[in-house]
Amino acid sequence: MVDWTRTGGTGAQIHSFILFISFIRLFVSFQHLQNSCKFKIPQNSFIYS
């Protein structure tokens, strides 16, 4: 893991926070996609979306 406080200060902390939020949104949407499709979509199809 990168120490954001040493490498870039506040800007890097904000950037990592935005990445963290986008990762959570991606995970939640992927969980919703699996639940709605009942695993009909192949596991590797989300890579190409």
Buried (B, 14 or more C-beta within 10 A) or exposed (E): EEEBEEEBEEEBEEEBEEEEEEEEEEEEEEEEBBEEEEEEEEEEEEEEE
